[in-house]
Each structure stands twice: as C-alpha cells, then as structure tokens.
Amino acid sequence: MLNAVWTETGASMQVYPRVVDSDCAMQHFLMGTHREGVFSKGWTNYRHQADVYHAYQTLVGYGHVHPSNIIVMAYDDIAYDTHNAQPGYVRNVPDGPNVYDGLSIDYCGTDVTKDTFLSVLRGEVPITTNGSGRTLASGPSDDVFIFLDDHGGVGYVLFPHASFLFAHEMMGAIQHMHDTDMYRRMVFYLESCHSGSMFQDLLPSDIGVYATTAALPGEDSYSIYYDHTLQTYLADEYSIAWVTGVESPSAPCTTLSDQYASVTDIVTDSHVQQYGDVDGMADLPIFQFMGNYTSTETVPAYCDMYNTDMSHTVQAIDSLYRTPNSFVDLFIPMRCMLDRETEAEREVCRGEYVGEMADRHRWDAIHTQLESDCANEVDADTQPSPLTPSQWGVYQQVVEGMAAECGELSYYAVSLSTIMHGLVGRGCTSETMMQSLRQSCS
C-alpha cells in the first residue's frame, strides 16, 4: 500500500481549499471485513501507514505546518481493522500516542493509485471516487516536501492492486514540476526497499531537488518495533528516525545535512542515501520544508547552543525485531507460533508460515527459469549498466507482465526484482522474458 504526505512551505504560504469533501474518513467502516487468515495484507503493512500518520502529526504539531498545506494519501485500512484491539488507535512507537487522531486523509482506498499520485505532483485534479480533489497548487516561491512510504523493487514503488510507479515515470513528473515552476526547492524522502534505485543516475543535481532514501538500490529497508499484541511492526527504521528527529528541541537548528547524518547513524542495517542537489541544499534548515519557517534560509543565531545530533531521540531498538522488510511476511507468523497460547491458534499461524514459504519457493522457481531462458542473450559476467530509456520500457513491460501472467506480486517477489532488472540491463529481450513467464505461470 502506498502512503504519501506532501507539504508546501516557503515565502508565500498557500492555502489549498478542498474541492470536494473527502469520504476517506468513512472508508474504515467498509474496509477490513474481507480478510482471510490471521494476517491480512493491510495489517502486516501497518507500519507504513503509521509512519505517514506520525509524519502528519509531527509536521502539524512540531513544525506548525497548517493542515491545509498538507495532502495525505493512505489506504486507511488499519485503524478499524478487525485485528486492531483498540479500534481507531494507531501507534508508531511502543506505547505511543494515537497518530490517527485528528488525521485528515485526502485520498484513500481505491483512490490510492499511481495515477492519483502523479496527478497531484503535476498539479492536476485526480480522477477519484471519494478523494478530496486537492492537488499541489504550488508556485516558484514555494518549497515542497514529499514523504513516500511503501514497498519497492528495483526501479519502482509498489501501489495497491499490482500497480507500479516506475522511476522514469516519477522523474518525468518531477521534471514537469521543475519546468512549470511548481517549486522553489523540493525535498523528497522515500522509505522503501531498493529506494535508492528511484533516484540513482536519474535525479539531476541542477533542478533544486534534494532526496534521501532508506536504502541502496539493491537492498532492503528495515521494519522495527514488533508488537506482540498487535502481531505486526509499528514502524520502519528510516521513517521513525527522521520523523522523531523533527520532534527534537534542536529541530529548528537542524539542517538537511544534519538530519541526514543523524538518520544515517540511527539506521544501522540499510544504507541511507542522498541524491540530487546535495551541494546546493544540504545546509538548508529542515524546517524550511518540514515547518512553518519563512524568515531566512539559515538556521537561527541561537542554534549555537544546540547539539543537532538527533540519534538519542529514537527509542532503543531490539535487534531481534529489526527485520528486513522482504522478510516481514515470514517473520510475523513465526512470532505468532511462539506467542499464541493455544494449539489451534498456533496451527493457524503455522499455516500462514507454510503458505508464505510455498509462495517464496514458487517465485524463486520463476526467477531461476528467467535466468536460464535469458542465458543465451546475456553475458553473466557483465555488470548491468543503468537502463536506457528503451530498456526502462522493456523493464516496465516485463514487471507488469509478470503480475499479469503470474498473479499479484508478493513482497518477496518484489525483493527479487534485482534479478529481472539485471537481465534487462544486460540485454535480455522482452520477448524472451515474457515467454519464460508465460511458461512458468501457465
């Protein structure tokens, strides 16, 4: 599921009135009723929505950004999920506050699509069923902050219902924003596995955009704070690191560079990256983008008294429960088998575990066959180069083709995207790959 927060701050603070009233607040009464087994797809992804809800509360409560300057996109199926012991209560840290309280969601449920996301970025009113219709109406004097939190493969972010936002599509929208003067400067934070692949070799350094990501192009990001009662993870490591840092007393004195350094220190398993206009923007205050900060482009004079190291603000993380995101769907039923009191409950958990392992074996076999079928077209010893524009088209075709031929991609299947991306980069054709997928999945 995709979750996103947009904020707009800057020299001219704009207020964006609702075009239509959003029905997102009503959606949770209709969702969560079509679940099978103990672990619903939405529930195991609790952390992604909680990250975004926490970010919203922090930007409003600590950054003093007016809610009218924030656009929120979230599937909104966890607060009233049948597995939530406290309906309407969502926490992002152990024993934490309700980050769902007072939240305003603009696009939820089936409106959470790639097309909606790109429309909002381009300042176009999305075609939605229940959305607010709000979109970025920013101009050349506005600073824009985007936080996107979801699962991702190499070169794409996964939307609900087997929809994929590819890196070249997102770059096209960002370039459009630049060409049409939709921002003065823009900061983009991305939480997903393989998140660096959305910017590496793609984001120019001369269009006023600074981005950080939770992970390198070829690695997982990590979930943290496993809750034994809720049987899900509360947060993602990168997300909780930057959000909690904004709540620090030293936040008004913190630059993008300071925050990047602190988040890098906190996130110990994946490798946080920065891209874009690093030289020109790293010394700007974070509150220029995450707060109502319009006075200057330098930190206040009183900041000399503050230590901007924010690593102390994150609760201690038990290393046992810091888990690669592609293994969460396997780890949760494992924990369930240990935590449940009755054999009947443990048997349900065991079934989930066995099903997940079978799914992984299936996707392993599909990708092994892909490599075998491409062997005559690629040199296994050659390192793949960055994809050309035509290769991005091939990659998009085969990723979407895999979902069409083999069924909706599991998060483990997404984690194997390095294989397909590498095959395309080394010259395997779409015809060969699609034929392989049809044979494997028929």
Phi, psi and omega in degrees: 000144182259142178223138182211148173233129171248138169230154177229124177225175175142195186299322176244107180283117182260145174250131184247102181292153177291136175283315174222159176290136179277138175266011184299326181296340180270344190294330186294339177285342182259345183261170176077011182252359181242048184264148175236132179077187184280326190249097177286156181301316180293321186293320179293342177260019178316315188300324184294316178290320179299322176303313184290320178298319178297318179301317178301310182298322182290317179296323179283312187282325182253322179275347180058033172282132180290137180306332180292347177260012180237132174246128184241137178232119181205147183294329173062055179232016182251329186299323181243024173298148182296343179272356181276112182293339177237085182307132180086002182245124178231128178242153181246349175224157179304131180058028184274174180288168179280104182279356177273341185295125177076007182287141175244115181254128183272324182224125185219172175056228184291351176278352179277088184229164174301318183296320177298313181302312182292324178297316179298317178300320183277358180080019179260144178287119183290154172272107184226169179272311186234005185291163181288338184084359181288145182212164178295121176243035186280162181226191188292348178258006183259144170257135186240137176238131179236129173239120182239130188224115184191184169278153179208150171251184177293115176083009176204157171249137186270124174264167176300155173061045173056043175249138188236131171262111182272154186302319182291332176289317179294320178296325177297320178292319178296318178297321176299317178300319179294314185292335181255017175056048180270002177200159168274307172218156181221139176243136184230118175252129184234119174255109172190162169297146177061022189297330178300335181290346178282345183234330186299129181065011182236321184276117179294157179265002187239022179242017174071034179237131177240130183229144167234153183228158183286341189205163171294165179303331186249022184224161176287153159268175189235142173264154180219175177059064175290129181256117185291332179283312180282341182057050176199169178270143184271336189206165167256145189298311181297316184296312182294331180294312183283323182295314181295328177297326178294338179275355181289147176302334182272003185303318179297343181261003188264133176266168175302322178295317177301313182295319178300317181295317181292316179297321178298322178292323183286317184277105191259345185257320171263174185245103180296137184236159173229146186219167174086221185278065182294314183296322185273342188237346188298334182268007177281148179293142178297329182288351172292338181243332185247011180208173177275080192230102188234000190286305182218179176255020176233159180289153181299157182297326183292354184291348178301336183276354186256145168264118186271012173287116186259008187296337181285350186278345182268132178302149178305134183255119176291118185300336180297330185252015170269113195232135174303137186297334179284353179251001182299317182293345175266322184288324183299310177294332175297314178295322180299319180297330179277328188272332187289146187271329184253154180294325179298318178293317180296327180294322176298316179297320180297321177297321177297318180296313180298319179296319179295318179296320178297319179297319179295318178298322179297313181291326175300316181296320179299316182286326175298320178293323176302313180298320180295316183289335179270355188302326182282349183253346185233155174263113185298337182272353181271129177284135180293142176270165172306141184295139172282166177306319180291326178290328174300322176296320177296314182299314178299318181299316185281328176295311178294326177294323177298316179297322181289320185275326190249357182096166183307132184290130172286167180291334173291318177300320178298323181294341179273007184297340176302327181293308182295317179300318179294322178296318177295317181296336178263003169106008176294137187276158178296326180297315180295317184290320179292322177297319178298316180295319180297320180290320182290329190250006180286000000 
